[in-house]
Amino acid sequence: MTIPTNDKIETRQESLIEYPSQFPIKVMGENADGFVHAVTAIAKQFDPDFDAATVELRDSKTGKYLGVTVTVTATSREQLDDLYRALSSHPMVKVVL
């Protein structure tokens, strides 16, 4: 049995994001000294125009954890993938969404 093929099928998945665009990333970790600075420093590495004044913070109910939302200018999928990897691999970070 042969499977019909369509020459117009893209081999690479199309991105749903238009570049460049403002892209919020939520990072969660323990509410500890240096956590916000670590997250913003990583964001700045991938977006030189990143404005730390736009950072949003949200404490957990108990105050043990902190959610940090950074909004970066996304220029490519590769940039976002690299940013997610850098954030996820940081020892203070628990979750990146």
N, C-alpha and C positions, 0 to 999 in steps of 0.2 A: 504494500500500500504506500502510495506517495502522498506527501502532505503538500498542498498548494502553498506557494510562497508569494509574497507580495514585495515587489522591488522597492516600494515606498516605505516599508517598515524601517524605522530608525533602529540602528544597532545600539545607539546610546540613548539612555533615558533622557527625555527632554526635562529641563528644569522648569519648575513652577514659579521660580523667583526671577524677576527681571533685575538685571545688574546695570548700574549700581543701584542699591536700595538700602534704606535704613532697616536693620535687622536686629530685633531684640533677642537676647540670649539670657536665660535665667540660670543662675549658678547657685547651688546650695551647699552649705558647709556649716561646721560648728561656728558659733558666734565667738570668735577668738580674735585677739589683737593681730592685726596684719592680714586678716582674710580679705577685707575689701581692697586693700592696697594690692595684694597679690592678684586678685581678679582684674582690677583696672590696669595693672602693669602688663598683664598678658594681653588684654584688649588693645592696649596702645601699641604693642608689638605688631599686631595684625592690621591695625587701622591707625596710621600716624595722626589722623585728624580727630581721633576719639576725644570726646569732651567728658571728662570725669564729672562735671556738674550735672550731667543727665542721668547719673546712676540712681536707681531706685532701690531702697532697702525695705525688707519686710522680715520682722522677727517671727519665729514660730510661737505657738501659744505659750510654751514654757520658757521661751527665750534662749533655749540651748542651741538652736540652729538659726541661721540667717540666710534669707534669700536675697541675692544681689542680681538685679537686672541691668545689664549693660546693652546699650544699643550702638551697634557698629555700622559703618558703611560697608556693606557687602559688595565686593567687586567681582567675585567668582565663586564657584562651588568649591574649588580647591582651597581658596582662602578660608571659607567657612569650615571645611573639613579639618584643615590644619589648626584653626582656632579651637574647634571642639576637642581635638586630640590634646592640644596644649593645656586646655582647662581641665579636661578629664584626668590627665596624668599628674596634675598638681596634688601634693599630699594633703592640702587643706580642703580640697574640693570633694564633696560626696556625690553630687548629681549635677549634670548639665542638661538643660532642656532648651 
